[in-house]
Amino acid sequence: MTVFAKKSLHPVAKTQKPKEDEIEKERPPRSTFRIAIQAGQQGLAYLILDKKYDYMLAMQDAMDEKKFQLVLTLLLKTADDEIVCQKNKH
């Protein structure tokens, strides 16, 4: 079916919206920590860290979100070198 835009005789392609189930499958799972830093909620991110969220996963989330200053801060707060030497899960 062709639909014409207002004030134009050029046809506009009608697109189908993806189903909600398909949208959810396309997005990889995100941690609560990642959602907090995406939203700029640094206080919430630190509360999550206080509740024993893994520092290596936090650093990985921060790197994935290109929050390199946060990665540096997390590195400075990490006293144990073994945490930094862990392999990531990706």
SULZIFEN-V13008 format. One record per residue. PHI is phi in degrees with one decimal (999 if undefined). NEAR is the number of other ideal C-beta (glycine too) atoms within 12 Angstrom. Layout:
phi-><PHI | PHI>
near-><NEAR | NEAR>
This chain:
phi-><999 | -106.4 | -117.5 | -99.4 | -74.2 | -62.8 | 61.1 | -149.3 | -101.5 | -82.2 | -69.4 | -113.2 | -68.7 | -88.6 | -99.8 | -95.3 | -78.8 | -68.5 | -69.5 | -61.3 | -64.0 | -68.8 | -65.2 | -65.0 | -72.4 | -72.3 | -85.6 | -68.6 | -64.4 | -120.0 | -79.5 | -62.8 | -61.8 | -64.0 | -61.8 | -63.9 | -75.1 | -64.6 | -85.1 | 76.0 | -94.3 | -62.5 | -60.7 | -64.7 | -61.2 | -69.9 | -64.2 | -64.4 | -64.4 | -65.5 | -88.6 | 73.5 | -68.7 | -62.1 | -62.5 | -64.9 | -66.3 | -63.7 | -64.8 | -65.0 | -60.9 | -64.8 | -66.4 | -62.3 | -90.9 | 60.1 | -101.4 | -70.7 | -65.5 | -66.3 | -60.3 | -61.6 | -62.0 | -65.5 | -63.2 | -68.8 | -84.6 | -91.2 | -83.9 | -93.2 | -66.6 | -63.3 | -63.8 | -73.3 | -83.2 | -67.8 | -81.1 | -81.2 | -89.8 | -92.4>
near-><9 | 10 | 13 | 13 | 12 | 8 | 7 | 9 | 10 | 11 | 11 | 14 | 11 | 11 | 8 | 8 | 8 | 12 | 10 | 10 | 9 | 11 | 10 | 12 | 11 | 11 | 13 | 12 | 13 | 18 | 25 | 21 | 35 | 29 | 18 | 27 | 35 | 21 | 16 | 13 | 18 | 21 | 13 | 20 | 31 | 20 | 15 | 24 | 30 | 14 | 14 | 11 | 26 | 21 | 33 | 28 | 26 | 38 | 35 | 28 | 34 | 31 | 22 | 23 | 24 | 13 | 26 | 15 | 15 | 31 | 24 | 14 | 20 | 31 | 21 | 13 | 18 | 21 | 11 | 12 | 11 | 11 | 22 | 21 | 12 | 17 | 11 | 18 | 13 | 12>
